[in-house]
Amino acid sequence: MAARRFQTGLDTLLTTHARWLRGKRVGLLAHPASVTRDLVPALDALVAVGVRPVLLYGPEHGYGGGA
């Protein structure tokens, strides 16, 4: 039996549903641990597929964790 690769919701969005958001202005609710299975930060991964995050929301200490 072949091993199946784990896929997060972010990975699914990027591989299957990115066309829904491509070219649109969106807000991203995330924190520093919001990464793809390959450890690419959510913001970078979205920009790479053509999504335009214009607002970043982060719980407690802000998106980058520095506040």
PDB file of N, H, CA, C and O in Angstrom:
ATOM      1  N   MET A   1       0.843  -1.177   0.000  1.00  0.00           N
ATOM      2  CA  MET A   1       0.000   0.000   0.000  1.00  0.00           C
ATOM      3  C   MET A   1       0.891   1.244   0.000  1.00  0.00           C
ATOM      4  O   MET A   1       1.807   1.361   0.814  1.00  0.00           O
ATOM      5  N   ALA A   2       0.619   2.149  -0.900  1.00  0.00           N
ATOM      6  H   ALA A   2      -0.126   2.054  -1.561  1.00  0.00           H
ATOM      7  CA  ALA A   2       1.417   3.375  -1.017  1.00  0.00           C
ATOM      8  C   ALA A   2       1.026   4.357   0.081  1.00  0.00           C
ATOM      9  O   ALA A   2      -0.146   4.483   0.433  1.00  0.00           O
ATOM     10  N   ALA A   3       2.030   5.050   0.615  1.00  0.00           N
ATOM     11  H   ALA A   3       2.982   4.948   0.329  1.00  0.00           H
ATOM     12  CA  ALA A   3       1.776   6.057   1.641  1.00  0.00           C
ATOM     13  C   ALA A   3       1.137   7.287   0.997  1.00  0.00           C
ATOM     14  O   ALA A   3       1.541   7.718  -0.083  1.00  0.00           O
ATOM     15  N   ARG A   4       0.140   7.840   1.675  1.00  0.00           N
ATOM     16  H   ARG A   4      -0.188   7.490   2.552  1.00  0.00           H
ATOM     17  CA  ARG A   4      -0.503   9.059   1.185  1.00  0.00           C
ATOM     18  C   ARG A   4       0.123  10.254   1.867  1.00  0.00           C
ATOM     19  O   ARG A   4       0.431  10.200   3.058  1.00  0.00           O
ATOM     20  N   ARG A   5       0.314  11.324   1.133  1.00  0.00           N
ATOM     21  H   ARG A   5       0.063  11.368   0.166  1.00  0.00           H
ATOM     22  CA  ARG A   5       0.894  12.538   1.684  1.00  0.00           C
ATOM     23  C   ARG A   5      -0.167  13.353   2.379  1.00  0.00           C
ATOM     24  O   ARG A   5      -1.272  13.521   1.865  1.00  0.00           O
ATOM     25  N   PHE A   6       0.171  13.858   3.547  1.00  0.00           N
ATOM     26  H   PHE A   6       1.069  13.722   3.964  1.00  0.00           H
ATOM     27  CA  PHE A   6      -0.726  14.717   4.302  1.00  0.00           C
ATOM     28  C   PHE A   6      -0.923  16.026   3.556  1.00  0.00           C
ATOM     29  O   PHE A   6       0.034  16.567   3.001  1.00  0.00           O
ATOM     30  N   GLN A   7      -2.146  16.544   3.532  1.00  0.00           N
ATOM     31  H   GLN A   7      -2.923  16.104   3.983  1.00  0.00           H
ATOM     32  CA  GLN A   7      -2.418  17.817   2.861  1.00  0.00           C
ATOM     33  C   GLN A   7      -3.247  18.696   3.781  1.00  0.00           C
ATOM     34  O   GLN A   7      -4.327  18.310   4.227  1.00  0.00           O
ATOM     35  N   THR A   8      -2.725  19.886   4.059  1.00  0.00           N
ATOM     36  H   THR A   8      -1.847  20.200   3.697  1.00  0.00           H
ATOM     37  CA  THR A   8      -3.444  20.831   4.914  1.00  0.00           C
ATOM     38  C   THR A   8      -4.527  21.540   4.113  1.00  0.00           C
ATOM     39  O   THR A   8      -4.599  21.404   2.892  1.00  0.00           O
ATOM     40  N   GLY A   9      -5.360  22.291   4.803  1.00  0.00           N
ATOM     41  H   GLY A   9      -5.302  22.401   5.796  1.00  0.00           H
ATOM     42  CA  GLY A   9      -6.369  23.096   4.118  1.00  0.00           C
ATOM     43  C   GLY A   9      -5.734  24.120   3.196  1.00  0.00           C
ATOM     44  O   GLY A   9      -6.243  24.379   2.105  1.00  0.00           O
ATOM     45  N   LEU A  10      -4.618  24.705   3.630  1.00  0.00           N
ATOM     46  H   LEU A  10      -4.204  24.495   4.516  1.00  0.00           H
ATOM     47  CA  LEU A  10      -3.901  25.663   2.790  1.00  0.00           C
ATOM     48  C   LEU A  10      -3.387  24.984   1.528  1.00  0.00           C
ATOM     49  O   LEU A  10      -3.493  25.546   0.438  1.00  0.00           O
ATOM     50  N   ASP A  11      -2.835  23.789   1.662  1.00  0.00           N
ATOM     51  H   ASP A  11      -2.749  23.333   2.548  1.00  0.00           H
ATOM     52  CA  ASP A  11      -2.356  23.046   0.491  1.00  0.00           C
ATOM     53  C   ASP A  11      -3.504  22.759  -0.477  1.00  0.00           C
ATOM     54  O   ASP A  11      -3.341  22.884  -1.690  1.00  0.00           O
ATOM     55  N   THR A  12      -4.648  22.380   0.055  1.00  0.00           N
ATOM     56  H   THR A  12      -4.779  22.278   1.041  1.00  0.00           H
ATOM     57  CA  THR A  12      -5.816  22.110  -0.784  1.00  0.00           C
ATOM     58  C   THR A  12      -6.256  23.368  -1.507  1.00  0.00           C
ATOM     59  O   THR A  12      -6.554  23.328  -2.701  1.00  0.00           O
ATOM     60  N   LEU A  13      -6.298  24.483  -0.796  1.00  0.00           N
ATOM     61  H   LEU A  13      -6.056  24.516   0.174  1.00  0.00           H
ATOM     62  CA  LEU A  13      -6.666  25.758  -1.415  1.00  0.00           C
ATOM     63  C   LEU A  13      -5.717  26.080  -2.570  1.00  0.00           C
ATOM     64  O   LEU A  13      -6.161  26.469  -3.650  1.00  0.00           O
ATOM     65  N   LEU A  14      -4.431  25.921  -2.346  1.00  0.00           N
ATOM     66  H   LEU A  14      -4.070  25.604  -1.468  1.00  0.00           H
ATOM     67  CA  LEU A  14      -3.437  26.269  -3.358  1.00  0.00           C
ATOM     68  C   LEU A  14      -3.486  25.359  -4.578  1.00  0.00           C
ATOM     69  O   LEU A  14      -3.304  25.825  -5.703  1.00  0.00           O
ATOM     70  N   THR A  15      -3.728  24.072  -4.372  1.00  0.00           N
ATOM     71  H   THR A  15      -3.876  23.693  -3.459  1.00  0.00           H
ATOM     72  CA  THR A  15      -3.684  23.129  -5.488  1.00  0.00           C
ATOM     73  C   THR A  15      -5.017  22.951  -6.201  1.00  0.00           C
ATOM     74  O   THR A  15      -5.047  22.627  -7.388  1.00  0.00           O
ATOM     75  N   THR A  16      -6.110  23.157  -5.495  1.00  0.00           N
ATOM     76  H   THR A  16      -6.086  23.420  -4.531  1.00  0.00           H
ATOM     77  CA  THR A  16      -7.420  22.857  -6.073  1.00  0.00           C
ATOM     78  C   THR A  16      -8.296  24.084  -6.286  1.00  0.00           C
ATOM     79  O   THR A  16      -9.040  24.149  -7.264  1.00  0.00           O
ATOM     80  N   HIS A  17      -8.217  25.060  -5.380  1.00  0.00           N
ATOM     81  H   HIS A  17      -7.613  25.007  -4.585  1.00  0.00           H
ATOM     82  CA  HIS A  17      -9.174  26.159  -5.413  1.00  0.00           C
ATOM     83  C   HIS A  17      -8.567  27.550  -5.572  1.00  0.00           C
ATOM     84  O   HIS A  17      -9.284  28.539  -5.421  1.00  0.00           O
ATOM     85  N   ALA A  18      -7.289  27.662  -5.867  1.00  0.00           N
ATOM     86  H   ALA A  18      -6.706  26.859  -5.989  1.00  0.00           H
ATOM     87  CA  ALA A  18      -6.641  28.974  -5.980  1.00  0.00           C
ATOM     88  C   ALA A  18      -7.310  29.838  -7.040  1.00  0.00           C
ATOM     89  O   ALA A  18      -7.311  31.063  -6.925  1.00  0.00           O
ATOM     90  N   ARG A  19      -7.874  29.224  -8.062  1.00  0.00           N
ATOM     91  H   ARG A  19      -7.874  28.229  -8.156  1.00  0.00           H
ATOM     92  CA  ARG A  19      -8.526  29.996  -9.137  1.00  0.00           C
ATOM     93  C   ARG A  19      -9.667  30.853  -8.599  1.00  0.00           C
ATOM     94  O   ARG A  19      -9.988  31.885  -9.189  1.00  0.00           O
ATOM     95  N   TRP A  20     -10.286  30.445  -7.491  1.00  0.00           N
ATOM     96  H   TRP A  20     -10.025  29.607  -7.012  1.00  0.00           H
ATOM     97  CA  TRP A  20     -11.368  31.234  -6.897  1.00  0.00           C
ATOM     98  C   TRP A  20     -10.870  32.593  -6.411  1.00  0.00           C
ATOM     99  O   TRP A  20     -11.614  33.574  -6.423  1.00  0.00           O
ATOM    100  N   LEU A  21      -9.619  32.647  -5.986  1.00  0.00           N
ATOM    101  H   LEU A  21      -9.015  31.850  -5.976  1.00  0.00           H
ATOM    102  CA  LEU A  21      -9.072  33.858  -5.386  1.00  0.00           C
ATOM    103  C   LEU A  21      -8.072  34.586  -6.261  1.00  0.00           C
ATOM    104  O   LEU A  21      -7.714  35.723  -5.955  1.00  0.00           O
ATOM    105  N   ARG A  22      -7.617  33.982  -7.318  1.00  0.00           N
ATOM    106  H   ARG A  22      -7.907  33.058  -7.566  1.00  0.00           H
ATOM    107  CA  ARG A  22      -6.566  34.561  -8.169  1.00  0.00           C
ATOM    108  C   ARG A  22      -6.986  35.938  -8.670  1.00  0.00           C
ATOM    109  O   ARG A  22      -8.063  36.099  -9.244  1.00  0.00           O
ATOM    110  N   GLY A  23      -6.126  36.926  -8.448  1.00  0.00           N
ATOM    111  H   GLY A  23      -5.251  36.795  -7.982  1.00  0.00           H
ATOM    112  CA  GLY A  23      -6.382  38.284  -8.905  1.00  0.00           C
ATOM    113  C   GLY A  23      -7.315  39.089  -8.011  1.00  0.00           C
ATOM    114  O   GLY A  23      -7.555  40.269  -8.267  1.00  0.00           O
ATOM    115  N   LYS A  24      -7.838  38.468  -6.975  1.00  0.00           N
ATOM    116  H   LYS A  24      -7.643  37.509  -6.767  1.00  0.00           H
ATOM    117  CA  LYS A  24      -8.759  39.170  -6.063  1.00  0.00           C
ATOM    118  C   LYS A  24      -8.002  39.706  -4.861  1.00  0.00           C
ATOM    119  O   LYS A  24      -6.957  39.179  -4.479  1.00  0.00           O
ATOM    120  N   ARG A  25      -8.543  40.755  -4.274  1.00  0.00           N
ATOM    121  H   ARG A  25      -9.391  41.183  -4.584  1.00  0.00           H
ATOM    122  CA  ARG A  25      -7.988  41.315  -3.042  1.00  0.00           C
ATOM    123  C   ARG A  25      -8.608  40.554  -1.879  1.00  0.00           C
ATOM    124  O   ARG A  25      -9.832  40.512  -1.751  1.00  0.00           O
ATOM    125  N   VAL A  26      -7.791  39.962  -1.042  1.00  0.00           N
ATOM    126  H   VAL A  26      -6.797  39.996  -1.146  1.00  0.00           H
ATOM    127  CA  VAL A  26      -8.291  39.152   0.067  1.00  0.00           C
ATOM    128  C   VAL A  26      -7.589  39.525   1.368  1.00  0.00           C
ATOM    129  O   VAL A  26      -6.510  40.118   1.358  1.00  0.00           O
ATOM    130  N   GLY A  27      -8.207  39.175   2.471  1.00  0.00           N
ATOM    131  H   GLY A  27      -9.083  38.693   2.479  1.00  0.00           H
ATOM    132  CA  GLY A  27      -7.592  39.290   3.784  1.00  0.00           C
ATOM    133  C   GLY A  27      -7.134  37.905   4.216  1.00  0.00           C
ATOM    134  O   GLY A  27      -7.785  36.905   3.915  1.00  0.00           O
ATOM    135  N   LEU A  28      -6.019  37.853   4.916  1.00  0.00           N
ATOM    136  H   LEU A  28      -5.490  38.665   5.160  1.00  0.00           H
ATOM    137  CA  LEU A  28      -5.470  36.575   5.373  1.00  0.00           C
ATOM    138  C   LEU A  28      -5.423  36.571   6.893  1.00  0.00           C
ATOM    139  O   LEU A  28      -4.760  37.414   7.498  1.00  0.00           O
ATOM    140  N   LEU A  29      -6.116  35.636   7.506  1.00  0.00           N
ATOM    141  H   LEU A  29      -6.654  34.951   7.014  1.00  0.00           H
ATOM    142  CA  LEU A  29      -6.056  35.429   8.953  1.00  0.00           C
ATOM    143  C   LEU A  29      -5.100  34.265   9.181  1.00  0.00           C
ATOM    144  O   LEU A  29      -5.402  33.127   8.822  1.00  0.00           O
ATOM    145  N   ALA A  30      -3.954  34.551   9.774  1.00  0.00           N
ATOM    146  H   ALA A  30      -3.709  35.475  10.066  1.00  0.00           H
ATOM    147  CA  ALA A  30      -2.921  33.528   9.937  1.00  0.00           C
ATOM    148  C   ALA A  30      -1.980  33.921  11.064  1.00  0.00           C
ATOM    149  O   ALA A  30      -2.120  34.991  11.656  1.00  0.00           O
ATOM    150  N   HIS A  31      -1.026  33.054  11.356  1.00  0.00           N
ATOM    151  H   HIS A  31      -0.913  32.185  10.875  1.00  0.00           H
ATOM    152  CA  HIS A  31       0.016  33.327  12.344  1.00  0.00           C
ATOM    153  C   HIS A  31       1.311  32.729  11.811  1.00  0.00           C
ATOM    154  O   HIS A  31       1.294  32.084  10.763  1.00  0.00           O
ATOM    155  N   PRO A  32       2.436  32.922  12.499  1.00  0.00           N
ATOM    156  CA  PRO A  32       3.712  32.463  11.952  1.00  0.00           C
ATOM    157  C   PRO A  32       3.781  30.963  11.631  1.00  0.00           C
ATOM    158  O   PRO A  32       4.591  30.559  10.797  1.00  0.00           O
ATOM    159  N   ALA A  33       2.967  30.147  12.259  1.00  0.00           N
ATOM    160  H   ALA A  33       2.308  30.475  12.936  1.00  0.00           H
ATOM    161  CA  ALA A  33       2.994  28.710  11.984  1.00  0.00           C
ATOM    162  C   ALA A  33       2.057  28.314  10.844  1.00  0.00           C
ATOM    163  O   ALA A  33       1.896  27.124  10.573  1.00  0.00           O
ATOM    164  N   SER A  34       1.440  29.279  10.176  1.00  0.00           N
ATOM    165  H   SER A  34       1.571  30.245  10.396  1.00  0.00           H
ATOM    166  CA  SER A  34       0.560  28.993   9.039  1.00  0.00           C
ATOM    167  C   SER A  34       1.422  28.781   7.803  1.00  0.00           C
ATOM    168  O   SER A  34       1.808  29.726   7.115  1.00  0.00           O
ATOM    169  N   VAL A  35       1.712  27.509   7.545  1.00  0.00           N
ATOM    170  H   VAL A  35       1.399  26.741   8.103  1.00  0.00           H
ATOM    171  CA  VAL A  35       2.613  27.147   6.447  1.00  0.00           C
ATOM    172  C   VAL A  35       2.037  25.990   5.643  1.00  0.00           C
ATOM    173  O   VAL A  35       1.131  25.291   6.097  1.00  0.00           O
ATOM    174  N   THR A  36       2.573  25.798   4.447  1.00  0.00           N
ATOM    175  H   THR A  36       3.310  26.366   4.078  1.00  0.00           H
ATOM    176  CA  THR A  36       2.214  24.641   3.638  1.00  0.00           C
ATOM    177  C   THR A  36       2.959  23.417   4.173  1.00  0.00           C
ATOM    178  O   THR A  36       3.775  23.534   5.088  1.00  0.00           O
ATOM    179  N   ARG A  37       2.681  22.260   3.609  1.00  0.00           N
ATOM    180  H   ARG A  37       2.018  22.165   2.866  1.00  0.00           H
ATOM    181  CA  ARG A  37       3.377  21.056   4.066  1.00  0.00           C
ATOM    182  C   ARG A  37       4.866  21.120   3.769  1.00  0.00           C
ATOM    183  O   ARG A  37       5.649  20.372   4.353  1.00  0.00           O
ATOM    184  N   ASP A  38       5.266  22.019   2.854  1.00  0.00           N
ATOM    185  H   ASP A  38       4.630  22.627   2.379  1.00  0.00           H
ATOM    186  CA  ASP A  38       6.683  22.206   2.536  1.00  0.00           C
ATOM    187  C   ASP A  38       7.285  23.375   3.315  1.00  0.00           C
ATOM    188  O   ASP A  38       8.387  23.832   3.011  1.00  0.00           O
ATOM    189  N   LEU A  39       6.554  23.854   4.319  1.00  0.00           N
ATOM    190  H   LEU A  39       5.659  23.483   4.566  1.00  0.00           H
ATOM    191  CA  LEU A  39       6.983  24.924   5.224  1.00  0.00           C
ATOM    192  C   LEU A  39       7.130  26.292   4.563  1.00  0.00           C
ATOM    193  O   LEU A  39       7.934  27.113   5.004  1.00  0.00           O
ATOM    194  N   VAL A  40       6.355  26.538   3.502  1.00  0.00           N
ATOM    195  H   VAL A  40       5.702  25.871   3.143  1.00  0.00           H
ATOM    196  CA  VAL A  40       6.310  27.857   2.881  1.00  0.00           C
ATOM    197  C   VAL A  40       5.239  28.662   3.622  1.00  0.00           C
ATOM    198  O   VAL A  40       4.112  28.188   3.760  1.00  0.00           O
ATOM    199  N   PRO A  41       5.566  29.871   4.103  1.00  0.00           N
ATOM    200  CA  PRO A  41       4.564  30.679   4.801  1.00  0.00           C
ATOM    201  C   PRO A  41       3.331  30.927   3.934  1.00  0.00           C
ATOM    202  O   PRO A  41       3.441  31.078   2.717  1.00  0.00           O
ATOM    203  N   ALA A  42       2.163  30.966   4.565  1.00  0.00           N
ATOM    204  H   ALA A  42       2.074  30.843   5.553  1.00  0.00           H
ATOM    205  CA  ALA A  42       0.893  31.123   3.854  1.00  0.00           C
ATOM    206  C   ALA A  42       0.902  32.336   2.930  1.00  0.00           C
ATOM    207  O   ALA A  42       0.469  32.242   1.782  1.00  0.00           O
ATOM    208  N   LEU A  43       1.385  33.460   3.412  1.00  0.00           N
ATOM    209  H   LEU A  43       1.737  33.537   4.345  1.00  0.00           H
ATOM    210  CA  LEU A  43       1.402  34.677   2.598  1.00  0.00           C
ATOM    211  C   LEU A  43       2.216  34.464   1.323  1.00  0.00           C
ATOM    212  O   LEU A  43       1.752  34.794   0.232  1.00  0.00           O
ATOM    213  N   ASP A  44       3.401  33.925   1.449  1.00  0.00           N
ATOM    214  H   ASP A  44       3.778  33.657   2.336  1.00  0.00           H
ATOM    215  CA  ASP A  44       4.263  33.692   0.283  1.00  0.00           C
ATOM    216  C   ASP A  44       3.626  32.706  -0.697  1.00  0.00           C
ATOM    217  O   ASP A  44       3.699  32.890  -1.912  1.00  0.00           O
ATOM    218  N   ALA A  45       3.009  31.670  -0.162  1.00  0.00           N
ATOM    219  H   ALA A  45       2.949  31.521   0.824  1.00  0.00           H
ATOM    220  CA  ALA A  45       2.386  30.650  -1.015  1.00  0.00           C
ATOM    221  C   ALA A  45       1.205  31.224  -1.790  1.00  0.00           C
ATOM    222  O   ALA A  45       1.022  30.905  -2.965  1.00  0.00           O
ATOM    223  N   LEU A  46       0.409  32.063  -1.148  1.00  0.00           N
ATOM    224  H   LEU A  46       0.558  32.323  -0.194  1.00  0.00           H
ATOM    225  CA  LEU A  46      -0.739  32.675  -1.833  1.00  0.00           C
ATOM    226  C   LEU A  46      -0.273  33.625  -2.930  1.00  0.00           C
ATOM    227  O   LEU A  46      -0.795  33.597  -4.044  1.00  0.00           O
ATOM    228  N   VAL A  47       0.703  34.460  -2.616  1.00  0.00           N
ATOM    229  H   VAL A  47       1.127  34.483  -1.711  1.00  0.00           H
ATOM    230  CA  VAL A  47       1.231  35.398  -3.618  1.00  0.00           C
ATOM    231  C   VAL A  47       1.797  34.637  -4.818  1.00  0.00           C
ATOM    232  O   VAL A  47       1.639  35.073  -5.958  1.00  0.00           O
ATOM    233  N   ALA A  48       2.447  33.518  -4.570  1.00  0.00           N
ATOM    234  H   ALA A  48       2.575  33.164  -3.644  1.00  0.00           H
ATOM    235  CA  ALA A  48       3.062  32.724  -5.641  1.00  0.00           C
ATOM    236  C   ALA A  48       2.046  32.179  -6.643  1.00  0.00           C
ATOM    237  O   ALA A  48       2.395  31.929  -7.796  1.00  0.00           O
ATOM    238  N   VAL A  49       0.779  31.989  -6.214  1.00  0.00           N
ATOM    239  H   VAL A  49       0.496  32.192  -5.277  1.00  0.00           H
ATOM    240  CA  VAL A  49      -0.243  31.475  -7.139  1.00  0.00           C
ATOM    241  C   VAL A  49      -1.159  32.576  -7.651  1.00  0.00           C
ATOM    242  O   VAL A  49      -2.177  32.292  -8.282  1.00  0.00           O
ATOM    243  N   GLY A  50      -0.803  33.846  -7.380  1.00  0.00           N
ATOM    244  H   GLY A  50       0.023  34.076  -6.867  1.00  0.00           H
ATOM    245  CA  GLY A  50      -1.556  34.959  -7.949  1.00  0.00           C
ATOM    246  C   GLY A  50      -2.633  35.557  -7.079  1.00  0.00           C
ATOM    247  O   GLY A  50      -3.432  36.360  -7.560  1.00  0.00           O
ATOM    248  N   VAL A  51      -2.679  35.189  -5.807  1.00  0.00           N
ATOM    249  H   VAL A  51      -2.030  34.537  -5.416  1.00  0.00           H
ATOM    250  CA  VAL A  51      -3.658  35.775  -4.875  1.00  0.00           C
ATOM    251  C   VAL A  51      -3.044  37.049  -4.298  1.00  0.00           C
ATOM    252  O   VAL A  51      -1.840  37.096  -4.045  1.00  0.00           O
ATOM    253  N   ARG A  52      -3.868  38.087  -4.086  1.00  0.00           N
ATOM    254  H   ARG A  52      -4.846  38.048  -4.291  1.00  0.00           H
ATOM    255  CA  ARG A  52      -3.371  39.379  -3.613  1.00  0.00           C
ATOM    256  C   ARG A  52      -3.861  39.678  -2.202  1.00  0.00           C
ATOM    257  O   ARG A  52      -4.859  40.384  -2.055  1.00  0.00           O
ATOM    258  N   PRO A  53      -3.207  39.174  -1.159  1.00  0.00           N
ATOM    259  CA  PRO A  53      -3.610  39.535   0.205  1.00  0.00           C
ATOM    260  C   PRO A  53      -3.315  41.015   0.451  1.00  0.00           C
ATOM    261  O   PRO A  53      -2.175  41.457   0.312  1.00  0.00           O
ATOM    262  N   VAL A  54      -4.346  41.777   0.816  1.00  0.00           N
ATOM    263  H   VAL A  54      -5.273  41.418   0.928  1.00  0.00           H
ATOM    264  CA  VAL A  54      -4.162  43.210   1.064  1.00  0.00           C
ATOM    265  C   VAL A  54      -4.276  43.556   2.545  1.00  0.00           C
ATOM    266  O   VAL A  54      -3.853  44.633   2.967  1.00  0.00           O
ATOM    267  N   LEU A  55      -4.842  42.653   3.328  1.00  0.00           N
ATOM    268  H   LEU A  55      -5.186  41.778   2.985  1.00  0.00           H
ATOM    269  CA  LEU A  55      -4.923  42.821   4.778  1.00  0.00           C
ATOM    270  C   LEU A  55      -4.448  41.540   5.443  1.00  0.00           C
ATOM    271  O   LEU A  55      -4.835  40.440   5.048  1.00  0.00           O
ATOM    272  N   LEU A  56      -3.608  41.694   6.454  1.00  0.00           N
ATOM    273  H   LEU A  56      -3.294  42.588   6.775  1.00  0.00           H
ATOM    274  CA  LEU A  56      -3.125  40.541   7.208  1.00  0.00           C
ATOM    275  C   LEU A  56      -3.656  40.640   8.628  1.00  0.00           C
ATOM    276  O   LEU A  56      -3.411  41.625   9.325  1.00  0.00           O
ATOM    277  N   TYR A  57      -4.377  39.624   9.050  1.00  0.00           N
ATOM    278  H   TYR A  57      -4.576  38.824   8.484  1.00  0.00           H
ATOM    279  CA  TYR A  57      -4.915  39.558  10.396  1.00  0.00           C
ATOM    280  C   TYR A  57      -4.173  38.475  11.159  1.00  0.00           C
ATOM    281  O   TYR A  57      -3.953  37.382  10.637  1.00  0.00           O
ATOM    282  N   GLY A  58      -3.792  38.769  12.375  1.00  0.00           N
ATOM    283  H   GLY A  58      -3.970  39.657  12.800  1.00  0.00           H
ATOM    284  CA  GLY A  58      -3.090  37.777  13.173  1.00  0.00           C
ATOM    285  C   GLY A  58      -3.598  37.784  14.598  1.00  0.00           C
ATOM    286  O   GLY A  58      -3.741  38.852  15.193  1.00  0.00           O
ATOM    287  N   PRO A  59      -3.876  36.616  15.164  1.00  0.00           N
ATOM    288  CA  PRO A  59      -4.347  36.552  16.542  1.00  0.00           C
ATOM    289  C   PRO A  59      -3.257  36.963  17.530  1.00  0.00           C
ATOM    290  O   PRO A  59      -2.071  36.752  17.278  1.00  0.00           O
ATOM    291  N   GLU A  60      -3.654  37.532  18.619  1.00  0.00           N
ATOM    292  H   GLU A  60      -4.618  37.703  18.824  1.00  0.00           H
ATOM    293  CA  GLU A  60      -2.801  37.918  19.743  1.00  0.00           C
ATOM    294  C   GLU A  60      -1.681  38.868  19.390  1.00  0.00           C
ATOM    295  O   GLU A  60      -1.792  40.062  19.671  1.00  0.00           O
ATOM    296  N   HIS A  61      -0.596  38.389  18.782  1.00  0.00           N
ATOM    297  H   HIS A  61      -0.505  37.419  18.554  1.00  0.00           H
ATOM    298  CA  HIS A  61       0.599  39.204  18.599  1.00  0.00           C
ATOM    299  C   HIS A  61       0.802  39.669  17.156  1.00  0.00           C
ATOM    300  O   HIS A  61       1.911  40.054  16.788  1.00  0.00           O
ATOM    301  N   GLY A  62      -0.235  39.640  16.348  1.00  0.00           N
ATOM    302  H   GLY A  62      -1.136  39.327  16.647  1.00  0.00           H
ATOM    303  CA  GLY A  62      -0.108  40.076  14.961  1.00  0.00           C
ATOM    304  C   GLY A  62       0.359  38.970  14.040  1.00  0.00           C
ATOM    305  O   GLY A  62       0.784  37.907  14.491  1.00  0.00           O
ATOM    306  N   TYR A  63       0.276  39.226  12.757  1.00  0.00           N
ATOM    307  H   TYR A  63      -0.070  40.090  12.390  1.00  0.00           H
ATOM    308  CA  TYR A  63       0.598  38.195  11.768  1.00  0.00           C
ATOM    309  C   TYR A  63       2.012  37.636  11.931  1.00  0.00           C
ATOM    310  O   TYR A  63       2.204  36.421  11.879  1.00  0.00           O
ATOM    311  N   GLY A  64       2.980  38.489  12.125  1.00  0.00           N
ATOM    312  H   GLY A  64       2.824  39.476  12.167  1.00  0.00           H
ATOM    313  CA  GLY A  64       4.351  38.010  12.236  1.00  0.00           C
ATOM    314  C   GLY A  64       4.765  37.622  13.631  1.00  0.00           C
ATOM    315  O   GLY A  64       5.882  37.146  13.830  1.00  0.00           O
ATOM    316  N   GLY A  65       3.885  37.813  14.616  1.00  0.00           N
ATOM    317  H   GLY A  65       2.977  38.200  14.454  1.00  0.00           H
ATOM    318  CA  GLY A  65       4.173  37.432  15.984  1.00  0.00           C
ATOM    319  C   GLY A  65       5.030  38.434  16.740  1.00  0.00           C
ATOM    320  O   GLY A  65       5.474  38.150  17.852  1.00  0.00           O
ATOM    321  N   GLY A  66       5.270  39.610  16.151  1.00  0.00           N
ATOM    322  H   GLY A  66       4.909  39.841  15.247  1.00  0.00           H
ATOM    323  CA  GLY A  66       6.175  40.559  16.768  1.00  0.00           C
ATOM    324  C   GLY A  66       5.527  41.642  17.616  1.00  0.00           C
ATOM    325  O   GLY A  66       6.237  42.367  18.313  1.00  0.00           O
ATOM    326  N   ALA A  67       4.217  41.777  17.583  1.00  0.00           N
ATOM    327  H   ALA A  67       3.641  41.188  17.017  1.00  0.00           H
ATOM    328  CA  ALA A  67       3.550  42.870  18.308  1.00  0.00           C
ATOM    329  C   ALA A  67       3.451  42.573  19.789  1.00  0.00           C
ATOM    330  O   ALA A  67       2.920  43.384  20.547  1.00  0.00           O
TER     331      ALA A  67
END
